[in-house]
């Protein structure tokens, strides 16, 4: 049997036809629709709608970049995402202002994670900051919720997800020796014992204005690290949205300053971390992406340096 490619509705439907795929789902609850969602450059994502229960999201992690098949990707991303969602679920259920999707199933062989749908009606933070939207965006609770989310992820101790960074070390040295050397490399690079989301930007944040709650999705980059990395990555994205042509620049500016203020007041704030340096580094990495539509890439980096000197002293 040929493996499912998850590129077409028929392939996804064939995958779901196996009773073991969604073993906990009632067999009488029939699928009524299978709709593609954006999986970015890497993943295949589908919304599965049923006759009576809430929709589910199926996310498949290919072993290569979809647009460049010769570019290999670690399939461990699926294991990382499912493990992180599972570990964060208790905190999510008791959280005020933020949530994560509830994980339903993990298929290691197919590199698939199935989770609850956060809601088709929700808009991403990224889209909410685009020009042309008539709805007023109340930013105070959104940025406060994101700062609290970063702190809650950082609060986790022990295992939250398999560590993708360990793959090369473990492959070469084996579990026992590889784990010891990974611990040494982590300490040598001054990584904190806590965890970070690892790819925190506005497109990973779904806004539920009615319930005043954000849902954070796409956990495949979850890893050990300092919470300042999450803070400054989000700040770097918001900064570029203050400059880019497609965005409501003034609203993005308000979000940037409000988020940084909330993060600096958070229990996860670390006076010893170089937030300004990390912020500029993120900006320098992010400017290469065309969706910002920046008038001058180099000028944006220069402006981030000027801003950084005062931004993180709020």
TORFINU-210356 format. One line per 8 residues: number of its first residue (from 1); their letters; for each residue x, y, z negated of C-alpha. Coordinates in steps of 0.5 Angstrom, whole numbers, plus 2048, in hexadecimal, padded with zeros to 3 digits. Layout:
// residues N
NUM = A = X:Y:Z  ...
//
This chain:
// residues 314
1 = XXXXXXXX = 800:800:800  803:807:802  803:80C:7FC  7FE:811:7FC  801:818:7FE  7FC:81C:7FA  7FC:821:800  7F5:820:803
9 = XXXXXXXX = 7EE:81F:7FF  7EE:818:802  7F5:816:7FF  7F2:819:7F8  7EC:815:7F8  7EF:80F:7FA  7F4:810:7F4  7EE:811:7EF
17 = XXXXXXXX = 7EA:80B:7F2  7EE:807:7EE  7EA:805:7E7  7F1:806:7E3  7F2:80D:7E5  7ED:810:7E1  7EC:80A:7DC  7E9:80E:7D7
25 = XXXXXXXX = 7E4:812:7DC  7DD:80F:7DC  7DC:80B:7E3  7D5:80D:7E4  7D8:815:7E4  7D9:815:7EC  7DE:81A:7EF  7DA:81F:7F3
33 = XXXXXXXX = 7DF:824:7F5  7E7:824:7F6  7EA:82B:7F7  7F1:82D:7F8  7F4:832:7F4  7FB:836:7F4  801:831:7F2  806:836:7F4
41 = XXXXXXXX = 80C:834:7F8  80D:82D:7F4  806:82A:7F2  800:827:7F5  7FA:82A:7F0  7F2:828:7F1  7EC:829:7ED  7E8:823:7ED
49 = XXXXXXXX = 7E0:825:7EC  7DB:81F:7E9  7D4:81F:7E9  7D3:820:7E1  7DA:821:7DD  7DE:827:7DE  7E3:827:7E3  7EA:825:7E3
57 = XXXXXXXX = 7F1:827:7E6  7F6:822:7E9  7FD:824:7EA  802:820:7EE  809:822:7EE  80D:820:7F4  814:81E:7F4  816:823:7F9
65 = XXXXXXXX = 814:82A:7FB  80E:82A:7FF  810:82F:804  817:82C:804  817:824:804  81F:824:803  81F:828:7FD  81E:823:7F7
73 = XXXXXXXX = 81A:824:7F1  81A:820:7EA  814:81C:7E9  815:81D:7E2  811:823:7E2  80A:81F:7E2  80D:81C:7DB  80F:823:7D8
81 = XXXXXXXX = 808:826:7DA  804:820:7D7  809:820:7D1  808:827:7D0  801:828:7D0  800:822:7CC  804:825:7C6  801:82C:7C7
89 = XXXXXXXX = 7FA:829:7C7  7F9:829:7BF  7FC:831:7BF  7F8:833:7C5  7F1:830:7C1  7F3:834:7BB  7F5:83A:7BF  7F2:841:7BF
97 = XXXXXXXX = 7F3:845:7C6  7F6:83F:7CA  7F5:838:7CC  7F9:833:7D0  7F5:82E:7D5  7F3:827:7D2  7F7:821:7D5  7F3:81C:7D7
105 = XXXXXXXX = 7F8:817:7DB  7FF:816:7DD  801:811:7E3  809:811:7E3  809:80D:7E9  805:812:7ED  808:818:7E9  801:81A:7E8
113 = XXXXXXXX = 7FE:81E:7E2  7F6:81E:7E1  7F4:824:7DC  7ED:828:7DB  7EC:82D:7DF  7ED:834:7DB  7E7:837:7E0  7E6:839:7E7
121 = XXXXXXXX = 7E4:840:7E5  7EA:842:7E2  7EF:846:7E5  7F6:846:7E4  7FA:84C:7E1  7FE:84D:7E7  7F7:84E:7EB  7F4:852:7E6
129 = XXXXXXXX = 7FA:857:7E7  7F9:858:7EE  7F6:85E:7F2  7EF:85E:7F4  7EC:85B:7EE  7E6:85F:7EB  7E6:85C:7E5  7E9:85F:7DF
137 = XXXXXXXX = 7EF:85B:7DC  7EF:85C:7D4  7F6:85A:7D3  7F7:85A:7CB  7F4:854:7CA  7F8:850:7D0  7FF:852:7CE  7FE:851:7C7
145 = XXXXXXXX = 7FB:84A:7C8  801:849:7CD  806:84B:7C7  803:846:7C2  803:841:7C7  80B:842:7C8  80B:841:7C0  807:83B:7C0
153 = XXXXXXXX = 80B:837:7C5  812:83A:7C1  80F:837:7BB  80F:830:7BD  814:82C:7BA  816:825:7BD  814:822:7C3  80F:826:7C8
161 = XXXXXXXX = 811:823:7CE  816:81F:7D2  81C:823:7D3  81D:824:7DB  824:827:7D9  826:820:7D7  825:81C:7DD  82C:81D:7E0
169 = XXXXXXXX = 82F:81B:7DA  82B:815:7D8  82C:812:7DF  833:813:7DF  834:811:7D8  82E:80D:7D5  829:80E:7D0  82E:80E:7C9
177 = XXXXXXXX = 834:811:7CC  830:816:7D0  82C:819:7CB  832:81A:7C6  835:81E:7CC  82F:822:7CE  82E:824:7C6  836:826:7C7
185 = XXXXXXXX = 834:82A:7CD  82E:82D:7CA  832:830:7C4  838:832:7C8  833:837:7CD  830:839:7C6  829:837:7C8  824:837:7C2
193 = XXXXXXXX = 821:831:7BF  81A:834:7C1  816:833:7C8  814:838:7CD  80F:838:7D3  815:839:7D7  811:83C:7DD  80C:841:7DA
201 = XXXXXXXX = 80A:846:7DF  803:849:7E1  801:844:7E6  801:83F:7E0  7FC:842:7DC  7F5:842:7DD  7F0:847:7DA  7EA:846:7D7
209 = XXXXXXXX = 7E7:84D:7D5  7E0:84A:7D2  7E4:846:7CD  7EA:84B:7CC  7EF:845:7CE  7F4:843:7D2  7F6:83C:7D5  7FD:83B:7D6
217 = XXXXXXXX = 7FE:836:7DC  804:832:7E0  808:82F:7DA  80D:82C:7DE  813:830:7DC  812:82F:7D5  819:82F:7D2  81D:830:7CB
225 = XXXXXXXX = 81F:837:7CB  81E:83E:7C8  818:842:7C8  81B:848:7CA  81C:844:7D1  814:844:7D2  813:84B:7CF  818:84E:7D4
233 = XXXXXXXX = 816:84A:7DA  80F:84C:7D9  811:853:7D8  815:853:7DE  80F:851:7E3  80B:856:7E0  810:85B:7E1  811:85A:7E8
241 = XXXXXXXX = 809:85A:7E9  80A:862:7E6  80E:863:7ED  80B:85E:7F2  806:861:7F7  800:85B:7F6  7FF:85D:7EF  7FC:862:7EA
249 = XXXXXXXX = 802:865:7E8  800:869:7E2  7FC:863:7DF  802:85E:7E0  806:864:7DC  801:864:7D7  802:85C:7D6  809:85C:7D6
257 = XXXXXXXX = 80A:861:7D1  804:85E:7CD  807:857:7CE  80E:859:7CB  80B:85C:7C5  807:856:7C3  80D:852:7C4  812:856:7C0
265 = XXXXXXXX = 80D:856:7BB  80C:84E:7BB  80F:849:7B6  813:846:7BC  817:84D:7BD  81E:84C:7BC  822:852:7BB  829:84E:7BD
273 = XXXXXXXX = 826:84D:7C4  828:851:7CA  821:853:7CC  823:858:7D1  829:854:7D4  824:84E:7D5  81F:853:7D8  824:856:7DD
281 = XXXXXXXX = 826:84F:7DF  81F:84D:7E0  81D:853:7E5  824:852:7E9  821:84B:7EA  81A:84C:7EC  81B:852:7F0  81D:84D:7F6
289 = XXXXXXXX = 816:84B:7F7  812:84F:7FC  80B:84F:7F8  80D:855:7F4  80E:859:7FB  813:85E:7F8  815:864:7FB  81C:863:7F9
297 = XXXXXXXX = 81F:85C:7F6  825:85F:7F3  822:865:7F1  81D:861:7ED  823:85E:7E9  826:864:7E8  820:867:7E5  81F:861:7E0
305 = XXXXXXXX = 826:862:7DD  823:869:7DC  81D:867:7D9  820:861:7D5  824:866:7D0  81E:868:7CD  818:863:7CF  81A:85E:7CA
313 = XX = 81B:863:7C4  814:864:7C4
//
